[in-house]
Amino acid sequence: ITNHKLALIVLTSVPLVIFPMMWYGRRVRKLSRLSQDRVANIGTYAGEIVQNIKIVQSFTREKEETKAFGAEVEKAFNVAKKRILQRSILIVVAMALVFTGLSSMIWVGAQDVASGAISSGELAAFVFYALMVAMAVATISEVYGELQRAAGATERLLELLAEEADISSPQQAQPLPDGALALAFDEVSFSYPSRPDQVALDDVSFEVKAGETVAIVGPSGAGKSTLFELLQRFYDPKQGHISIAGHQLTHLNPTDLRSHLGLVPQQPTLFSADVAHNIRYGDPSASQDKVVAAAHKAYASEFIDRLPEGYDSYLGEQGVRLSGGQRQRIAIARAMLKDPSILLLDEATSALDADSEQKVQSALQELMQGRTTLIIAHRLATGMHADRIMLFNEGRLEAQGTHQQLLESSKLYKRLSQLQFNH
């Protein structure tokens, strides 16, 4: 230190620069997080509108959606402007404080040179040292602003990475055997996390034997689809337990459990890829011959062969280039290729015309041989040929038996039957 008084001025200036920089840095970080949220909202909104463009056009909402999209972009732009303004203020304040400190140091130094306390050479050397410190602090302020912007932008990602899954695999998972498997619900009650006060399933108990075909019927909101959600262990029940082959689901590895389940949903999900990829999703290691065989069994080969590039034809986003019935048959072929122990059918033929439904029903009958099958039947006719029908209402298992038995014992089932068959 060549001059203690001048050094004290410089050192006093450093915290005066650092503290405002930290305060403004936190504001930059907060605005960066908000900016990322706004940009994410734009992407989500745009994706949703493009995906449902036919609905938008059908209701002639193009102008309104364009205006709404512009409003979302404007919100993101305004937040970005605020973030840039705060970051600019951060740098300006840091530079102003640095040069204020330098000016104070030079003024005091000039007074000392005039009084003969130090020489002009010593002052010049000290100014050079102080300028080096000032440049370093200014650089730090700029880097700090960038770091705060990056930290704000990555906060959402870090929160997602830190989130722990509610469904976890036990340390010593029990394996499931191959072949048809029995399953059981034992006093199961469940509410979705988003609707904790609304009971989806209420004290449900039943058993399904290995190889048995059971139809699940009931009005909308009765809890039919929730059974499939719990069986695949997307959620755990609030009370009671579910078992497959005598093993509670919580004692099984979720990956192993789901590998034994084959789902054909009412609204099939297809990926933005070719036909073969979507069918092979049931078994990524399957050969092309197996893919073709599964498509043939699902009566999908007849329209696949007419596509421009056959099994290499690109289907578009969510299979938009196929009709509803064609997408359904691709989903059935996918389940056939997976060769599951337990088959879950959510009204798998609902989107098919009468001719296709008859063909696919024959294919499903073949697929169900030697497997445990649960069928959510929105149409009672779908479940009439099952070994047993379970009637759900308001989350409870109200009755079970054959079609004729339920007609005689359940008023609700009889009413549903009359509505659908006009008895």
SEFIKE-827960 format. One record per residue (C-alpha): residue number from 0; y, x, z; residue in one letter. Coordinates in steps of 0.05 Angstrom, whole numbers, plus 5000, padded with zeros to 4 digits. Example, Ala and Ser with C-alpha at 12.3 -4.5 7.8 and 13.67 -1.06 7.14 Angstrom:
<nodes>
{0 {4910 5246 5156} "A"};
{1 {4979 5273 5143} "S"};
</nodes>
This chain:
<nodes>
{0 {5000 5000 5000} "I"};
{1 {5065 5033 4976} "T"};
{2 {5111 4982 5011} "N"};
{3 {5088 4937 5068} "H"};
{4 {5145 4888 5062} "K"};
{5 {5135 4877 4987} "L"};
{6 {5059 4874 4997} "A"};
{7 {5068 4820 5050} "L"};
{8 {5109 4778 5001} "I"};
{9 {5055 4784 4948} "V"};
{10 {4999 4768 4996} "L"};
{11 {5037 4708 5023} "T"};
{12 {5046 4681 4952} "S"};
{13 {4971 4682 4938} "V"};
{14 {4950 4625 4986} "P"};
{15 {5012 4587 4965} "L"};
{16 {4982 4588 4894} "V"};
{17 {4910 4577 4915} "I"};
{18 {4919 4514 4958} "F"};
{19 {4956 4472 4906} "P"};
{20 {4906 4496 4854} "M"};
{21 {4848 4470 4897} "M"};
{22 {4882 4403 4907} "W"};
{23 {4896 4393 4834} "Y"};
{24 {4826 4419 4818} "G"};
{25 {4794 4363 4857} "R"};
{26 {4835 4312 4817} "R"};
{27 {4813 4345 4752} "V"};
{28 {4741 4341 4775} "R"};
{29 {4747 4267 4793} "K"};
{30 {4779 4251 4726} "L"};
{31 {4727 4291 4688} "S"};
{32 {4672 4249 4721} "R"};
{33 {4709 4185 4703} "L"};
{34 {4719 4211 4632} "S"};
{35 {4644 4222 4624} "Q"};
{36 {4631 4152 4650} "D"};
{37 {4679 4122 4599} "R"};
{38 {4648 4162 4541} "V"};
{39 {4579 4139 4564} "A"};
{40 {4604 4067 4564} "N"};
{41 {4628 4075 4493} "I"};
{42 {4560 4101 4470} "G"};
{43 {4523 4045 4506} "T"};
{44 {4569 3992 4478} "Y"};
{45 {4566 4018 4407} "A"};
{46 {4490 4025 4410} "G"};
{47 {4482 3954 4436} "E"};
{48 {4526 3924 4382} "I"};
{49 {4493 3963 4325} "V"};
{50 {4424 3944 4351} "Q"};
{51 {4443 3871 4353} "N"};
{52 {4487 3871 4290} "I"};
{53 {4452 3810 4261} "K"};
{54 {4470 3769 4323} "I"};
{55 {4542 3793 4319} "V"};
{56 {4546 3773 4246} "Q"};
{57 {4509 3707 4257} "S"};
{58 {4562 3686 4309} "F"};
{59 {4619 3717 4267} "T"};
{60 {4641 3760 4325} "R"};
{61 {4658 3822 4284} "E"};
{62 {4733 3821 4299} "K"};
{63 {4723 3808 4373} "E"};
{64 {4671 3864 4379} "E"};
{65 {4716 3912 4340} "T"};
{66 {4773 3896 4387} "K"};
{67 {4728 3904 4448} "A"};
{68 {4702 3970 4422} "F"};
{69 {4773 3993 4411} "G"};
{70 {4790 3974 4483} "A"};
{71 {4732 4016 4508} "E"};
{72 {4755 4076 4467} "V"};
{73 {4826 4066 4492} "E"};
{74 {4801 4068 4564} "K"};
{75 {4765 4133 4551} "A"};
{76 {4826 4162 4516} "F"};
{77 {4872 4144 4574} "N"};
{78 {4826 4176 4624} "V"};
{79 {4821 4238 4580} "A"};
{80 {4897 4241 4576} "K"};
{81 {4903 4237 4652} "K"};
{82 {4851 4293 4659} "R"};
{83 {4887 4338 4609} "I"};
{84 {4954 4323 4644} "L"};
{85 {4927 4341 4712} "Q"};
{86 {4895 4405 4685} "R"};
{87 {4961 4423 4651} "S"};
{88 {4999 4410 4716} "I"};
{89 {4949 4454 4752} "L"};
{90 {4963 4513 4705} "I"};
{91 {5039 4502 4705} "V"};
{92 {5043 4497 4781} "V"};
{93 {5000 4560 4788} "A"};
{94 {5043 4599 4739} "M"};
{95 {5108 4574 4771} "A"};
{96 {5086 4594 4840} "L"};
{97 {5063 4662 4815} "V"};
{98 {5129 4677 4782} "F"};
{99 {5167 4650 4842} "T"};
{100 {5130 4700 4885} "G"};
{101 {5144 4756 4835} "L"};
{102 {5217 4738 4832} "S"};
{103 {5222 4738 4908} "S"};
{104 {5187 4805 4911} "M"};
{105 {5233 4835 4857} "I"};
{106 {5296 4808 4892} "W"};
{107 {5275 4837 4959} "V"};
{108 {5255 4902 4925} "G"};
{109 {5322 4907 4890} "A"};
{110 {5357 4898 4957} "Q"};
{111 {5316 4956 4985} "D"};
{112 {5332 5000 4924} "V"};
{113 {5407 4985 4934} "A"};
{114 {5402 5005 5008} "S"};
{115 {5363 5067 4992} "G"};
{116 {5300 5045 5029} "A"};
{117 {5257 5056 4967} "I"};
{118 {5268 5088 4900} "S"};
{119 {5272 5051 4834} "S"};
{120 {5207 5085 4812} "G"};
{121 {5170 5058 4873} "E"};
{122 {5196 4988 4857} "L"};
{123 {5174 4994 4785} "A"};
{124 {5104 5016 4806} "A"};
{125 {5099 4959 4855} "F"};
{126 {5122 4908 4803} "V"};
{127 {5067 4934 4757} "F"};
{128 {5015 4924 4813} "Y"};
{129 {5042 4855 4829} "A"};
{130 {5039 4835 4755} "L"};
{131 {4966 4853 4754} "M"};
{132 {4954 4809 4815} "V"};
{133 {4995 4752 4783} "A"};
{134 {4955 4756 4718} "M"};
{135 {4890 4754 4757} "A"};
{136 {4913 4693 4797} "V"};
{137 {4936 4658 4733} "A"};
{138 {4869 4671 4700} "T"};
{139 {4833 4645 4762} "I"};
{140 {4874 4581 4759} "S"};
{141 {4854 4570 4687} "E"};
{142 {4780 4586 4699} "V"};
{143 {4781 4542 4762} "Y"};
{144 {4808 4484 4720} "G"};
{145 {4752 4493 4670} "E"};
{146 {4700 4497 4725} "L"};
{147 {4726 4433 4757} "Q"};
{148 {4724 4398 4690} "R"};
{149 {4652 4421 4679} "A"};
{150 {4632 4402 4750} "A"};
{151 {4660 4332 4741} "G"};
{152 {4624 4324 4675} "A"};
{153 {4557 4346 4705} "T"};
{154 {4560 4306 4769} "E"};
{155 {4523 4246 4738} "R"};
{156 {4469 4292 4711} "L"};
{157 {4461 4327 4778} "L"};
{158 {4456 4260 4813} "E"};
{159 {4400 4239 4766} "L"};
{160 {4363 4305 4775} "L"};
{161 {4369 4298 4851} "A"};
{162 {4343 4226 4850} "E"};
{163 {4273 4221 4879} "E"};
{164 {4223 4174 4847} "A"};
{165 {4201 4114 4888} "D"};
{166 {4131 4119 4858} "I"};
{167 {4096 4184 4874} "S"};
{168 {4026 4211 4867} "S"};
{169 {3985 4223 4931} "P"};
{170 {3967 4295 4947} "Q"};
{171 {3892 4280 4938} "Q"};
{172 {3888 4226 4885} "A"};
{173 {3823 4188 4875} "Q"};
{174 {3796 4186 4804} "P"};
{175 {3780 4122 4767} "L"};
{176 {3714 4114 4731} "P"};
{177 {3710 4095 4657} "D"};
{178 {3688 4027 4632} "G"};
{179 {3707 3958 4655} "A"};
{180 {3739 3958 4725} "L"};
{181 {3747 3904 4778} "A"};
{182 {3816 3892 4809} "L"};
{183 {3843 3854 4868} "A"};
{184 {3908 3831 4899} "F"};
{185 {3907 3825 4974} "D"};
{186 {3963 3784 5006} "E"};
{187 {4014 3815 4959} "V"};
{188 {4088 3797 4967} "S"};
{189 {4143 3828 4925} "F"};
{190 {4217 3822 4909} "S"};
{191 {4253 3862 4856} "Y"};
{192 {4302 3914 4884} "P"};
{193 {4359 3881 4845} "S"};
{194 {4342 3813 4876} "R"};
{195 {4316 3827 4946} "P"};
{196 {4329 3756 4970} "D"};
{197 {4289 3724 4914} "Q"};
{198 {4214 3727 4922} "V"};
{199 {4177 3743 4857} "A"};
{200 {4107 3740 4888} "L"};
{201 {4091 3707 4954} "D"};
{202 {4026 3723 4991} "D"};
{203 {3983 3728 4928} "V"};
{204 {3909 3742 4935} "S"};
{205 {3855 3741 4881} "F"};
{206 {3799 3783 4852} "E"};
{207 {3779 3796 4780} "V"};
{208 {3708 3821 4767} "K"};
{209 {3694 3879 4720} "A"};
{210 {3689 3853 4649} "G"};
{211 {3719 3785 4666} "E"};
{212 {3773 3752 4624} "T"};
{213 {3826 3716 4664} "V"};
{214 {3885 3676 4636} "A"};
{215 {3949 3672 4677} "I"};
{216 {3991 3609 4665} "V"};
{217 {4050 3575 4696} "G"};
{218 {4123 3557 4683} "P"};
{219 {4177 3609 4670} "S"};
{220 {4195 3651 4731} "G"};
{221 {4128 3638 4764} "A"};
{222 {4113 3713 4772} "G"};
{223 {4065 3723 4715} "K"};
{224 {4098 3785 4685} "S"};
{225 {4109 3813 4755} "T"};
{226 {4034 3819 4763} "L"};
{227 {4032 3866 4703} "F"};
{228 {4091 3906 4731} "E"};
{229 {4055 3917 4797} "L"};
{230 {3988 3932 4764} "L"};
{231 {4020 3988 4724} "Q"};
{232 {4053 4011 4789} "R"};
{233 {4124 4008 4764} "F"};
{234 {4137 3980 4833} "Y"};
{235 {4100 3978 4899} "D"};
{236 {4091 3911 4935} "P"};
{237 {4133 3898 4996} "K"};
{238 {4070 3878 5034} "Q"};
{239 {3996 3874 5019} "G"};
{240 {3961 3920 4971} "H"};
{241 {3930 3922 4901} "I"};
{242 {3865 3957 4886} "S"};
{243 {3826 3976 4823} "I"};
{244 {3752 3993 4828} "A"};
{245 {3759 3991 4903} "G"};
{246 {3816 4042 4905} "H"};
{247 {3886 4022 4928} "Q"};
{248 {3938 4038 4875} "L"};
{249 {3976 4081 4924} "T"};
{250 {3915 4127 4928} "H"};
{251 {3913 4137 4852} "L"};
{252 {3952 4183 4807} "N"};
{253 {4000 4138 4769} "P"};
{254 {3985 4175 4704} "T"};
{255 {3911 4167 4713} "D"};
{256 {3920 4093 4731} "L"};
{257 {3962 4078 4670} "R"};
{258 {3914 4115 4624} "S"};
{259 {3862 4062 4642} "H"};
{260 {3909 4004 4626} "L"};
{261 {3926 3978 4556} "G"};
{262 {3987 3934 4548} "L"};
{263 {4006 3889 4490} "V"};
{264 {4073 3858 4508} "P"};
{265 {4102 3793 4481} "Q"};
{266 {4161 3832 4451} "Q"};
{267 {4129 3897 4426} "P"};
{268 {4169 3962 4429} "T"};
{269 {4165 4007 4368} "L"};
{270 {4197 4076 4362} "F"};
{271 {4243 4102 4307} "S"};
{272 {4187 4138 4272} "A"};
{273 {4131 4125 4221} "D"};
{274 {4074 4076 4227} "V"};
{275 {4022 4128 4245} "A"};
{276 {4065 4155 4303} "H"};
{277 {4073 4086 4332} "N"};
{278 {3998 4070 4329} "I"};
{279 {3979 4140 4353} "R"};
{280 {4023 4130 4414} "Y"};
{281 {3961 4098 4445} "G"};
{282 {3923 4164 4437} "D"};
{283 {3964 4224 4412} "P"};
{284 {3900 4264 4398} "S"};
{285 {3870 4210 4352} "A"};
{286 {3853 4230 4281} "S"};
{287 {3882 4196 4221} "Q"};
{288 {3816 4161 4209} "D"};
{289 {3818 4130 4279} "K"};
{290 {3890 4108 4268} "V"};
{291 {3870 4073 4203} "V"};
{292 {3809 4042 4236} "A"};
{293 {3851 4014 4293} "A"};
{294 {3901 3985 4244} "A"};
{295 {3844 3954 4204} "H"};
{296 {3816 3921 4267} "K"};
{297 {3884 3893 4284} "A"};
{298 {3892 3866 4213} "Y"};
{299 {3953 3911 4204} "A"};
{300 {3926 3953 4147} "S"};
{301 {3938 3898 4097} "E"};
{302 {4014 3903 4104} "F"};
{303 {4016 3978 4120} "I"};
{304 {3983 3994 4053} "D"};
{305 {4039 3956 4018} "R"};
{306 {4094 3997 4051} "L"};
{307 {4126 4050 4006} "P"};
{308 {4094 4109 4041} "E"};
{309 {4037 4074 4077} "G"};
{310 {4025 4103 4146} "Y"};
{311 {4081 4153 4136} "D"};
{312 {4133 4098 4125} "S"};
{313 {4193 4101 4171} "Y"};
{314 {4201 4036 4210} "L"};
{315 {4274 4042 4231} "G"};
{316 {4303 4032 4300} "E"};
{317 {4254 3991 4342} "Q"};
{318 {4214 3975 4280} "G"};
{319 {4271 3935 4249} "V"};
{320 {4240 3940 4179} "R"};
{321 {4179 3899 4201} "L"};
{322 {4173 3825 4216} "S"};
{323 {4157 3802 4286} "G"};
{324 {4084 3789 4270} "G"};
{325 {4077 3857 4237} "Q"};
{326 {4107 3892 4298} "R"};
{327 {4058 3854 4342} "Q"};
{328 {3999 3877 4302} "R"};
{329 {4023 3949 4306} "I"};
{330 {4025 3941 4382} "A"};
{331 {3954 3912 4382} "I"};
{332 {3929 3970 4340} "A"};
{333 {3962 4018 4390} "R"};
{334 {3924 3985 4448} "A"};
{335 {3859 3987 4409} "M"};
{336 {3867 4061 4397} "L"};
{337 {3879 4073 4471} "K"};
{338 {3812 4041 4487} "D"};
{339 {3832 4020 4558} "P"};
{340 {3788 3998 4616} "S"};
{341 {3835 3940 4633} "I"};
{342 {3871 3902 4579} "L"};
{343 {3937 3868 4594} "L"};
{344 {3958 3817 4541} "L"};
{345 {4026 3783 4549} "D"};
{346 {4017 3726 4499} "E"};
{347 {3999 3779 4447} "A"};
{348 {3993 3731 4389} "T"};
{349 {4058 3692 4402} "S"};
{350 {4095 3722 4343} "A"};
{351 {4040 3710 4291} "L"};
{352 {4032 3655 4241} "D"};
{353 {3969 3612 4243} "A"};
{354 {3930 3655 4193} "D"};
{355 {3948 3721 4226} "S"};
{356 {3936 3692 4295} "E"};
{357 {3865 3673 4277} "Q"};
{358 {3851 3743 4250} "K"};
{359 {3882 3778 4310} "V"};
{360 {3847 3732 4359} "Q"};
{361 {3781 3754 4327} "S"};
{362 {3803 3826 4334} "A"};
{363 {3823 3815 4406} "L"};
{364 {3756 3783 4421} "Q"};
{365 {3723 3846 4396} "E"};
{366 {3772 3889 4436} "L"};
{367 {3759 3850 4500} "M"};
{368 {3684 3861 4498} "Q"};
{369 {3663 3904 4557} "G"};
{370 {3734 3906 4587} "R"};
{371 {3770 3870 4643} "T"};
{372 {3824 3828 4610} "T"};
{373 {3885 3793 4639} "L"};
{374 {3922 3747 4591} "I"};
{375 {3991 3718 4606} "I"};
{376 {3987 3653 4568} "A"};
{377 {4052 3616 4556} "H"};
{378 {4011 3568 4513} "R"};
{379 {3953 3537 4550} "L"};
{380 {3911 3539 4487} "A"};
{381 {3911 3615 4491} "T"};
{382 {3875 3614 4558} "G"};
{383 {3826 3557 4547} "M"};
{384 {3771 3605 4526} "H"};
{385 {3780 3652 4585} "A"};
{386 {3727 3657 4640} "D"};
{387 {3779 3633 4689} "R"};
{388 {3850 3608 4690} "I"};
{389 {3899 3623 4747} "M"};
{390 {3959 3577 4755} "L"};
{391 {4022 3608 4785} "F"};
{392 {4084 3571 4808} "N"};
{393 {4145 3599 4843} "E"};
{394 {4110 3665 4858} "G"};
{395 {4048 3634 4889} "R"};
{396 {3977 3626 4863} "L"};
{397 {3973 3551 4863} "E"};
{398 {3904 3539 4833} "A"};
{399 {3849 3572 4793} "Q"};
{400 {3788 3550 4754} "G"};
{401 {3769 3529 4683} "T"};
{402 {3813 3487 4639} "H"};
{403 {3775 3423 4656} "Q"};
{404 {3773 3438 4730} "Q"};
{405 {3849 3449 4733} "L"};
{406 {3862 3385 4694} "L"};
{407 {3826 3348 4749} "E"};
{408 {3852 3387 4810} "S"};
{409 {3924 3407 4793} "S"};
{410 {3980 3359 4778} "K"};
{411 {4024 3416 4752} "L"};
{412 {3971 3441 4704} "Y"};
{413 {3958 3370 4680} "K"};
{414 {4033 3360 4668} "R"};
{415 {4038 3426 4629} "L"};
{416 {3977 3407 4589} "S"};
{417 {4006 3339 4572} "Q"};
{418 {4072 3371 4550} "L"};
{419 {4037 3420 4504} "Q"};
{420 {3979 3377 4478} "F"};
{421 {4013 3309 4482} "N"};
{422 {3957 3280 4522} "H"};
</nodes>
